Amino acid sequence: MAQAARLRYRHTARVTDDLLAPPIPVLTAPHDTPERRALQEQAREFAMRRVLPVADELDPRKGEIPRSLLDEMGELGYFGITVGTEYGGLGLGAFEYCMVAEELARAWMSVGSIIARAQGAGTNVADADRRAELLRRSARGAWIGAIALSEPEAGSDLAAVETRAVRDGDEFVITGRKRWTGNAKAADFIQVLVRTDDPEPGEKRSAGLATVVVEKPRDSFPAGLTGSPIDKIGYHGFVTWDLEFDGLRVPVSEQLGAGGEGFADAQRWLNIARVHTAARAVGLARAAVEDCIVYLQQRRQFEHPIGDFQAVRFTLATMAARVEQARSFYQHVAHRLDQGEPCEREAAMAKLVATEMAAEVTADGIQLHGGNGYTTEHQVERHWRDARLTTIFEGTSEIQKKIIADRLLPRSPLG
């Protein structure tokens, strides 16, 4: 199988070496610091030398990210970018988190995604000692989780969550179904959005939602939880699950934050998640541009490299310009998040712009590869499959437009 995978990407070894040559994306003031440049260069080197060959081998057969690669990422600190130094993390912000995610996603989007399953996720429990222990585990990559928000009837509408957590003494008994839970079986924990109470008359539909952490052994499900893999067309590297909770018992102490704030917690988390998605989308689009630069010099027609033809050159130039524009936008929003601004509208804008751009730019990359782009012999088809998903998860493009419009133009009371 490994030999077959290498044959499918028969240009990979040559391309990998060439792709270390393009300049590192520019960090403009006030974002440019020697520390950030060093982190960015390290992440690009790791992505191209270590992640890309693994992606080329495993993605064609829908393989999972190897534990050995996750361990290397843990040693580099990528699971604790936003975790405080007192817990062993890098103590950095959303800007650096997204910057590293872009570099990793350029090689394989699932690797740019898996770092979101740490960063102190699932650690906001009431007990201070327990919280400190989980933060230390998170920082070193020993507390990698899964996020269970969506349900068959509650995807974009999280206020409609029906999965129940009924208190029984010092435990919650969880019953219901979750969908689109990536990394669920391989994870150390699953962070589950549940309903503990029904809203009272006059309350918002989101009242009574809470977030509970289910700690579990890696590569198995605990009693009371089963799952079925969802067969995706892309976004390989970890398995996405449809989960069934049937009387799963969890200590009440594993509830995150104050009671009844589950929906608000999810919304706050989604702001950073959407900028993170924008960064991943930029990484995928940049991959298409960089792959095309190499391919357009190699592929010859009419006794010329096809990169000599003006129509092709103009397409490439437009692709590259759109990538730079989206990168500048997401970095600006990440910086504002680090300044403590809520940026709900701006995060939605960054995700909308970057993900739609990535879907179009990676499609242009297939076009520039011609018939070869519609094969599995080149990486550009993987970039397109993965980029297409970015317009859907963490809120579809239509949901982002709704968020933006609702903050720009409040609805009439009579509407």
Disulfide bonds with the S-S distance in Angstrom:
none
